[in-house]
């Protein structure tokens, strides 16, 4: 079972271990993922959570070991789109994990949490070369909307697409 929850201070060491196990792939997409990433960076990241009103960061834990740290999923509020509260979603998975479909299950949970907070639209910008992330977007029924430029953590610009999940409105 995969669980998504907000970070707690005791997550710092597990977060750091997951980042270090994944640093090569993370560095391509996230500017904070540097070879000299250290435990103090994970501590600072987790401690800063309460200061961020327009962002949510979630730890992904579980699998065959119910407390194993498997990755992270975050959203940041962006400008409204067509009068809809919108967030941009990002995620990463611990590379040495053998768990299957971790990100699909985690992203579904985070999208549900965002919708419960009143968010109406979730956007995921994915480089065309990031096939794993495209698979996750398809697994959660995100719809490709338009072409975008994705800035990599390595400083490169990549052609990509914006995938969108919109909250379904029901008439009562």
N, C-alpha and C positions, 0 to 999 in steps of 0.2 A: 504494500500500500504506500502510495506517495502522499505526503502531506506538505502543504504550503502554509507557512506561518511567518509572522514578522520576526525579525532577528532579535535575539536576546544577547546580553553581554558574553555569556559563556559560549556563544557560537564562534568567537573570534579565531580560536585555534583551528577548528574544523574548517572554517571559511578559508583561512590561510592555506591549509593543507590542500584543499580543493583547487584553489587558485594556482598554487605551485605545480600541482599535478597537471594543470591545463594551460599553463602560461604560454606555450608556443601558439596554440590556436587562439587563445583569448587576445593575444597581442595583435593579431590581424584585425580584430574588430573593435577592441576597446582601448582607448588611449591610456587608461590607468594601469593596464596590464603590462608592466615593464619587467625585464629580467631581474631587477633588483627589488621587486615587490617583497615586502617583509611583513612580519606579524603585526608590527605597529600600524601598517596601512590597513589591515583588516580591523584592528581595534578602533582606529579612527573612523573608518567607514561605518561600523556598527554603532558607535557612540553618536554619530551625526544624524542618525535616523529621526530622532524626535524633533530636529530642527527643520525638517523638510515638509512643509505643508502640502506642496504640490507634487510630491513624489511618494511612491510606496516601493519598498524593497522587501522581497520575500525570500526566505530560505526554503530550499526544497530538500526535504529529508524523507527517509524511509527506505522502501525496497525490502530486500531480504533481511537487512539489518535495520530495524525500525528507527535507529538514531543516526544512520549514516547521512552525511551531508552530501547531496547529489548535485547541487548547483544553485542558481539564483534566477529570479525573475523580478523585473522592476517595471514600473510605469511612471511616466512623467506627464503632467497635465500640459497640454499645448493649447493654442488658440482654438476657439470654437470653430467648428466646421459646419456650415449650413445651420447655424443656431443649435448645434449639438455639443454638449460637453465631451471633449475628446482627449484621449491620452495616447502617448507613443509607448509601445511595449518593447522591451528588450529582454533577452534571456541568454543564459549560458549553462552548459552541462559539464559536470566533472568528467574529464576525458578517460580516466581509468576505471570508470564505473561500468559494470556489465549489465546493469538494469536496462530493460527494454521500455521504449515509449515513455521515458521519464518526462521529457519536455512537453509532449502532447498533453499528458495528464496534468502537469503543473500549469501550463498555460491556460487550460480550460478552467482550473480553479481560480487563477488570478483574474481572468476575464470576468468570471462570476462575481468575484469580490469587487471589482471595479464597477460592474453594473449595480451591485447593491449600494454602492456609494453615490449613485446617480449618474455615473458616466454613461454616455449613450453610444460612443463610438471608440473603438480601439484600432489604432494603426500600427502596423509592423513594417518598417522599411527593411528590405532584405536585398543584398547584392545577388545578382543572377548567378554568381559562382558559389554562393553559399547554399549548396544543395541540401544540407541537413536542416537548415532553418526553413527553407522552402517546404520541405517535407512536414515539418511541425505546423507551419501555417496551413497547409492543405489538410492535415489531420484534424485541425480545430475548425475547419470549414471557413477559414479566412478567404476572402475573395480578392483576387488581384484587381487593383483599381487603376493605377497609372504608373508610368515610368518615373523613377526618381534617381538622384545621385546619392549613393551611400558613402559617407566618409569612413574609411577604415581607421582603426587605431594605429595602423602603421603609416598613416599619412597619405595613403593612396585613395583615390576616388574610384568608386566602382559603379557600373551601371546596375540598376536594380529596379525593383517594383515595390509599390506600397500595397500591402495586403490589409484588408479591412474586415472587422467584425462589428456589426451594428446590433445594438440592443433592439429586440423585436418589441414593437409597440402593440398593445392589445387594447381594443375598445371595450369599455365596461358598460 
